[in-house]
């Protein structure tokens, strides 16, 4: 028991006064003689004993009444000694990720959490609160009430470790403050096991909100492909996290026009594929929609098929160019192939890819032109001649890297190793193969490069990349190599062409590092913008002579189809979708530990905190005790004989 005004307890020493009065009272009894002395003596003894008991009981009641009054003025109370008298500081983390759209017993989890926080928090309490997108420092409930009620869902979510670090930063370093971190989330499983730091005096409270069902149907991804009849198909991958869903409706739109519709059955915990046939060489601003009331952010997915832009390829030949013409066909590429003597240098500056096909010597003028071309984002592929001048070759390569040719070797070598993770071969092979029919060379140039894409049997490079330059270390003519007959020839050069101008994919994922090229030449002050109905943003971009490379990560923030605009002119469209990671409704099974406490609702947590911090005042009870003892004293005086 503790006291709000302990100085009043000194008045308890005054209780000695009635005790002294009782012990030293000066009243004496007078004796009267009667004839029957024996009888009179017995009456005297009985009277003295009864009077003594009555006085002691009356004294006790009086002392207790006075003591109760004194203690009541001292205002006693019961409370946690570690909490009383200390300031408190609370930081809330409110998860507003898309998984919080799930329905709980009283509605969507996020909306219910906001209502509970606003109803339970005292009006005068100062706290800090942050979400995945917003931060409010040292505010009251009234300050952020409207912001919380209008809080939108976010496509990104902080890791729980990052949440703890940010909360500790907002709490500060004061040692005399009671610190609390309150994390309100559904605690969806992501990555490894759930962990928080240990050995911290900060109280951590986890409010794990549970949906009433884990049923959720989602569109995982879209991709293009061809069927057995060589028709262009849009393939849609769908998933289901709980009960089997029958006759799920899927609709395909081009802008606002419905162009196809179907229905599929999606089994529990299994992916299902649906497909729509598309017309080739037709521009589409597409949207795929399914019907699922559980979580809505993953019920639609956008994609864009722009009018294909042809990639410009310039081949400078010192040998036959038949394989180049067979790969870079007119339907996707604009190929300009000529001998060195007939090369128009202006064609180089307008190209996306330049191929030096077995030129024996590279003129200084061409070296300088190619250097400027590479600085403007162009890609160069160098194939040496088996009769080439290694000095000229090294002078050319030195403009891009210190790596280069060391000497020419005349012995046979097999090309045995493929770097499957390199962008040139990403998606080319269904699996990594090691026993294919190895192509070979009869002579090659020994290079000191370390970043090989294709390698010989002794791990020396056959094809390597340095900056924007791809370098073969051997001539590809049929007398020196059978690489032209290898299945590797087509994906290698085709993807070289495709990567020289990174045309937009059908869609991109918000929050990931995305990069693509827009084939346009901007002026000195030209800027591209991404524009939709809800956003108008200027992304990170780098302008070159023939293209602009756009890079996005944190922007845009909303899924949709964006027009790429130069001022008010639309150049093309690009689609962005939310990450489908939030669609998997799997949650951590959290239990209270020595490091944190787990509650099922915000209301339950606040009741627990109120109980921990409550002060039970006892002064009213002591006033009642004082009145009770006064009543007992009166009864003693009146009725006790």
Secondary structure, DSSP 8 states (H G I E B T S, - for coil): -EES-GGGGGGGGGGHHHHHHHHT----------S-HHHHHHHHHHHHHHHHHHHHHHHHHHHHHHHHHHHHHH-EEE--TTTTT-EEEEEEEE--BGGGGSEETTEEHHHHHHHHHHHHS-TT--EEEE-SS-EEEEE-HHHHHHHHHT---BS----HHHHHHHHHHHH-S-SSEEEEEEEEE--B--SS-----SS--SEEEEEE---S----EEEEEEEEEE-TT--EEEEEEEEESSS-EEEEEEEEEETTEEEEEEEEEE-TT--EEEEEE--TT--EEEEEEE--SS--TTSEEEEEE-----EEEEEEESS--HHHHHHS-TTTEEEEEEEGGG--HHHHHT-SEEEEEEES---HHHHHHHHHHHHTT-EEEEEE-TT--HHHHHHHHTTT-S--EEEEE-S-EEEEEE-TTSTTTTTT-SS--SSS--EEES-EEEE--S-EEEEETTS-EEEEEETTEEEESS--STTTB-GGGSTHHHHHHHHHHHHHS----S-EETTS-EEEEE-----TT--EEEE-SS-EE--EEEE-SS-EEEEESS---S-EEEEEEETTEEEEEEEEE--GGGG---B------SS-EEESSHHHHHHHHHHHH--EE-HHHHHHHHHHHHHHHHHHHHH--
